C-alpha cells in the first residue's frame, strides 16, 4: 500500500492543532488553570507551524530543520505548562532552551547534517524535555489527582521511546533512524505522535477538572503552605505581565477578592464556591490573570484598566452574584489598585490592593473599594469611591464612609 508521506505529516499537524484548540477552549472557561494555556499554545504552535513548514516551498533539509525547531519550541512550552501545574513560576528562557540547543546543533558544524550523531543529539533533547516534564509531575505538590499518574507514565514512557531511538538510529530507516527513508517509518512516527498527543490532551483536561473540583472542595481546608505556593507562582507571573505593560505605558489594575462564609458550612457550599470561582474566572479577559491565592481569596490582574475601570468591572461581577451570596449568607469584598496610582511595582500593587480590601472588609455588606493615596495616611480617610451592594435584590448604592 502506497503511503502519502506529505499527507501523513499534515494530518499529524492537524491533530495537534485540533488538540490545542480544545485545550484553549477549556482554558478560556477556567482562566486560573494557566497550565492549560501553556499546553494549548504548545499544541497549536506545534501543529500550525508544522503545517506551514510542510506547505512552504523549502528544500528537504530546510523543512527538516524548521520542523525540528518547531517541535523543540512546542516541547519547551509544554514543559513550562507542567511547571505551572506543579505550582512553580514560569521561566521563559526554558521555553527557548530546547530550540536554542537545536540551533546550536544545526549551525555549529559539530555534527554533519543528517548524521547519526546529529539524530542522536535530537533524540536526546526530545527525551530530556519529556523526562523533565515527568519529573515536574512527580514533584508536583498539592491534592492527589487520579490523572496525574497516567500523565507521569505517558511522559516517562515517551522519554523512554526517544532514549531507545538513540540506539536504533544506525539500523532503522529515516525518520526513525539514519538509513534511507521508508514510508512505513513515517507511519510509525505518525502513530507515536498520535498516541502521545491525544492521551496528553485527554489527561490534561482530566487534571484540570480534578484540580478545579479539589480546589472547590478543599478551599477552606487546604494547608497554609499550599496557598503560599499558589501566591508565589501567581505573582511571579504577574511580574512578567507588569513588565510588558510598563514598556507599553498602559495601565494595569490588581484586585484582591475575599469571600467571607462565616462559621456555618452549608450543604451546597462546594457547588456554590465553584460557581463563584467560575464567575470571577470568566470575568477576566484572555490576556488577564486570575488565581486562587488563599482560603477564600482570589487575585486578578486586569490589563489596560484603571482603578475606576476595575471598580466598575467588579461592581458588575458582584451584582451578578448578589442573590447567591445572600442565599448562602456569604459576603464578597474586593479591593482594587492601579498602576496609574502606585506604579508598576508588584509589591506596591499588592500592598495598595490589600489596603483597599481592608477598607472594604470594614463594611458588613459586599462591596468594592478602589485604592486612593489617602489610605496611606494614619488618620481615617474620607472615602468617596466605596461602592456597596446592599441586601435588597438588584440594588446598588454608592455611599461615603466618613
C-alpha positions in Angstrom: 0.0 0.0 0.0 1.4 3.4 -1.0 1.6 5.9 1.8 1.4 9.6 1.1 4.1 10.9 3.4 3.2 14.6 3.0 -0.4 14.0 3.8 0.7 11.9 6.9 2.8 14.8 8.2 0.0 17.3 7.5 -2.5 15.1 9.3 -0.2 15.0 12.4 -0.1 18.7 12.4 -3.9 19.0 12.1 -4.4 16.6 15.0 -2.0 18.6 17.2 -3.7 21.9 16.2 -7.1 20.5 16.9 -6.0 19.3 20.3 -4.6 22.7 21.1 -7.9 24.4 20.1 -9.8 22.1 22.5 -7.4 22.9 25.4 -7.6 26.6 24.6 -11.4 26.4 24.7 -11.4 24.8 28.2 -8.7 27.2 29.4 -11.0 30.2 28.4 -13.6 28.7 30.7 -11.1 28.2 33.6 -8.6 31.1 33.4 -6.8 30.2 36.6 -5.6 27.0 35.0 -2.6 28.6 33.3 -1.1 25.2 32.6 -3.9 24.6 30.1 -3.0 27.8 28.3 0.7 26.7 28.0 -0.3 23.2 26.8 -2.8 24.7 24.3 -0.1 27.0 23.0 2.3 24.1 22.7 -0.1 22.0 20.6 -1.2 25.0 18.5 2.4 26.1 17.8 3.5 22.5 17.1 0.5 21.8 14.8 0.0 25.1 12.9 3.7 25.9 12.3 4.4 22.3 11.4 1.7 22.5 8.7 3.1 25.8 7.4 6.6 24.3 7.2 5.3 21.4 5.1 3.4 23.7 2.8 6.2 26.2 2.1 8.4 25.6 -0.9 11.6 24.8 1.0 14.1 22.1 0.4 14.0 18.8 2.3 16.9 19.9 4.6 15.3 23.2 5.3 11.9 21.7 6.1 13.6 19.1 8.4 15.5 21.8 10.3 12.4 24.1 10.7 10.2 21.1 11.6 12.5 20.0 14.4 12.8 23.7 15.6 9.0 23.9 15.9 8.8 20.6 17.8 11.5 21.8 20.2 9.6 25.1 20.8 6.4 23.2 21.4 8.1 20.8 23.9 9.6 23.8 25.7 6.2 25.4 26.1 4.7 22.1 27.3 7.5 21.8 29.9 6.6 25.2 31.3 2.9 24.2 31.4 3.9 21.2 33.6 5.9 23.6 35.9 2.9 25.9 36.2 0.7 22.9 37.1 3.2 22.0 39.8 2.9 25.4 41.3 6.2 26.7 40.1 6.7 30.0 38.2 7.3 30.2 34.5 10.9 30.6 33.5 10.8 32.0 29.9 14.4 31.1 29.0 13.5 27.5 29.5 10.9 27.8 26.7 13.6 28.6 24.3 16.2 26.3 25.7 15.4 23.2 23.5 15.1 25.2 20.2 18.3 27.1 21.1 20.1 23.8 21.6 18.9 22.6 18.2 20.0 25.8 16.5 23.5 25.3 18.0 23.5 21.7 16.8 22.4 22.8 13.3 24.8 25.7 12.8 27.8 24.9 15.0 29.3 22.5 12.5 29.9 19.9 15.2 27.5 17.5 13.5 27.2 16.6 9.9 23.7 17.3 8.6 21.6 14.1 8.8 24.4 12.2 10.5 23.8 9.5 13.2 25.4 11.8 15.8 23.1 14.7 14.9 20.0 12.5 15.1 21.1 11.1 18.4 21.5 14.6 19.8 18.0 15.5 18.7 16.6 12.3 20.3 18.4 13.2 23.5 16.8 16.7 23.5 13.4 15.1 22.9 13.9 12.6 25.7 15.2 15.4 28.0 12.1 17.6 27.7 9.7 14.6 28.2 11.8 13.4 31.2 11.9 16.7 32.9 8.1 17.0 32.4 7.6 13.7 34.0 9.8 14.8 36.9 7.8 18.0 37.3 4.6 16.0 37.5 6.2 13.7 40.1 7.3 16.5 42.4 4.0 18.5 41.9 2.6 19.2 45.3 -1.0 19.7 46.4 -4.0 17.4 46.3 -3.9 13.9 45.0 -5.2 13.7 41.4 -6.1 10.4 39.7 -5.0 11.6 36.2 -1.5 12.6 37.4 0.0 9.1 37.5 -1.1 8.3 33.9 0.4 11.7 32.8 3.7 10.7 34.6 3.7 7.3 32.8 3.0 9.0 29.5 5.8 11.5 29.8 8.3 8.9 31.1 7.2 6.4 28.5 7.7 8.9 25.7 11.1 9.8 27.1 12.0 6.1 27.1 11.0 5.8 23.5 13.3 8.6 22.5 16.1 7.0 24.5 15.5 3.7 22.8 15.6 5.5 19.4 19.2 6.7 20.2 20.3 3.1 20.0 18.1 2.2 17.0 19.2 5.1 14.7 22.0 3.2 12.9 19.9 0.3 11.9 16.5 1.9 11.1 15.3 4.0 8.1 14.6 7.7 8.2 12.8 9.3 10.0 13.3 6.8 12.8 16.9 6.2 12.0 19.6 7.4 9.7 19.0 4.9 6.9 17.3 5.6 3.6 13.8 6.9 4.0 10.9 4.4 4.1 7.2 5.2 4.1 6.4 2.7 6.9 8.9 4.6 9.1 6.8 7.7 8.6 3.7 5.7 9.6 5.4 4.6 12.8 6.3 8.2 13.6 2.7 9.3 12.9 1.4 6.6 15.2 3.8 7.6 18.0 2.7 11.3 17.7 -1.0 10.2 17.9 -0.5 8.0 21.0 1.2 10.9 22.8 -0.9 13.9 21.6 -4.4 12.6 22.2 -3.7 11.0 25.6 -1.8 14.0 26.8 -4.7 16.3 25.9 -7.2 13.9 27.5 -5.2 13.7 30.7 -4.7 17.4 30.7 -8.4 18.1 30.7 -8.9 15.4 33.4 -6.3 17.1 35.5 -7.9 20.5 35.0 -11.3 19.2 36.1 -10.0 17.2 39.1 -7.9 20.2 40.2 -10.9 22.6 40.0 -13.1 20.2 41.9 -10.5 19.6 44.6 -9.8 23.4 44.9 -13.6 24.0 45.5 -13.9 21.0 47.9 -10.9 22.0 50.0 -10.9 25.7 49.5 -11.1 26.4 53.2 -9.2 23.4 54.4 -6.0 23.4 52.3 -2.8 23.8 54.3 -1.2 27.2 54.5 2.0 26.1 52.6 -0.2 25.3 49.6 -1.6 28.8 49.5 1.9 30.2 49.8 3.0 28.2 46.8 -0.1 29.4 44.8 0.7 33.0 45.6 4.4 32.8 44.8 3.6 31.3 41.4 0.9 33.8 40.6 2.9 36.8 41.5 6.0 35.6 39.7 3.9 35.5 36.5 2.4 38.9 37.4 5.8 40.5 37.4 6.3 39.4 33.8 2.9 40.9 32.9 3.6 44.2 34.6 7.0 44.5 32.8 5.2 44.2 29.5 2.6 46.9 30.3 5.2 49.2 31.7 7.1 49.0 28.4 3.9 49.9 26.6 3.0 52.6 29.2 -0.5 51.1 29.6 -2.4 51.0 33.0 -2.8 47.7 34.9 -5.1 47.1 37.8 -4.8 44.4 40.5 -7.7 43.2 42.5 -8.0 41.1 45.7 -11.2 39.3 46.4 -12.2 38.0 49.8 -15.1 35.5 50.3 -16.4 35.6 53.9 -18.5 32.5 54.5 -18.9 32.9 58.3 -18.7 29.9 60.5 -21.6 27.8 59.2 -20.8 25.3 56.4 -23.8 25.0 54.0 -24.5 21.6 52.3 -24.1 23.2 48.8 -21.0 25.2 49.8 -18.7 23.4 47.4 -21.0 23.7 44.4 -21.7 27.4 45.1 -18.0 28.1 45.6 -17.3 26.6 42.2 -20.0 28.9 40.7 -18.4 32.0 42.3 -14.9 30.9 41.3 -16.0 30.3 37.7 -17.8 33.6 37.6 -14.7 35.5 38.6 -12.6 33.5 36.1 -14.9 34.2 33.2 -14.9 37.9 34.1 -11.3 38.4 33.1 -10.0 38.6 29.5 -7.7 36.0 28.0 -4.8 38.4 28.4 -5.5 39.0 32.1 -4.6 36.8 35.0 -6.6 35.2 37.8 -5.8 32.7 40.6 -6.9 31.4 43.9 -4.3 32.7 46.3 -5.6 31.8 49.8 -8.5 30.5 51.8 -11.4 32.2 50.2 -9.1 34.7 48.5 -8.7 35.3 44.8 -6.4 37.7 42.9 -6.7 39.1 39.4 -4.7 41.4 37.2 -6.5 43.4 34.6 -4.6 44.9 31.7 -5.5 48.3 30.2 -7.5 49.0 33.2 -7.5 52.0 35.6 -8.7 51.7 39.2 -12.1 53.2 38.2 -12.4 50.6 35.4 -11.6 47.8 37.7 -14.0 49.0 40.3 -16.9 49.3 37.8 -16.0 45.9 36.5 -16.2 44.1 39.8 -19.4 46.0 40.8 -21.0 44.3 37.9 -19.5 40.9 38.9 -20.7 41.2 42.5 -24.1 42.3 41.2 -24.4 39.0 39.3 -23.5 37.0 42.5 -25.7 39.0 44.9 -28.6 36.6 45.1 -26.3 33.6 45.5 -24.3 35.2 48.3 -27.4 36.4 50.1 -28.9 32.9 50.0 -25.7 31.4 51.4 -25.1 34.2 53.9 -21.8 34.9 52.3 -20.1 38.3 51.7 -17.8 39.2 48.8 -15.4 42.1 49.2 -13.0 43.4 46.6 -10.0 45.8 46.8 -8.5 47.2 43.7 -5.5 49.3 42.9 -4.0 50.5 39.6 -0.5 51.3 38.2 -1.7 54.9 37.5 -1.8 55.4 41.3 1.1 53.3 42.7 3.2 52.4 39.7 4.2 49.1 38.2 5.9 47.5 41.1 4.2 44.3 42.0 4.8 44.7 45.8 3.3 48.2 45.7 0.2 47.0 43.8 -0.2 44.1 46.3 0.1 46.5 49.3 -2.4 49.0 47.8 -4.9 46.3 46.8 -4.8 44.9 50.3 -5.3 48.3 51.8 -8.4 48.7 49.7 -9.6 45.2 50.6 -9.1 46.0 54.3 -11.2 49.1 53.8 -13.9 47.1 52.1 -13.9 44.5 54.9 -14.9 47.2 57.4 -18.3 47.2 55.9 -20.8 44.3 56.6 -22.0 44.2 53.0 -20.4 43.0 49.8 -18.6 45.8 48.1 -15.7 47.1 46.0 -13.1 49.7 47.2 -10.6 51.4 44.9 -7.3 52.4 46.5 -6.5 56.1 46.9 -3.3 57.8 48.2 -5.2 59.0 51.3 -5.4 55.4 52.5 -1.7 55.6 53.4 -2.4 58.3 56.0 -2.7 57.2 59.6 -5.9 59.2 60.0 -9.3 57.7 59.0 -9.6 58.6 55.3 -12.7 60.1 53.7 -13.7 57.6 51.1 -15.8 58.7 48.1 -15.1 55.6 46.0 -16.7 52.8 48.1 -19.4 51.0 46.1 -21.5 48.7 48.2 -24.0 46.1 47.2 -26.9 46.4 49.7 -29.0 43.4 50.7 -32.0 44.4 48.6 -32.2 42.4 45.3 -30.5 44.2 42.5 -30.0 47.4 44.4 -26.5 49.0 44.1 -25.7 52.1 46.1 -22.7 54.3 46.3 -22.1 56.0 49.6 -19.4 57.8 51.5 -17.8 56.5 54.6 -16.6 59.2 57.0 
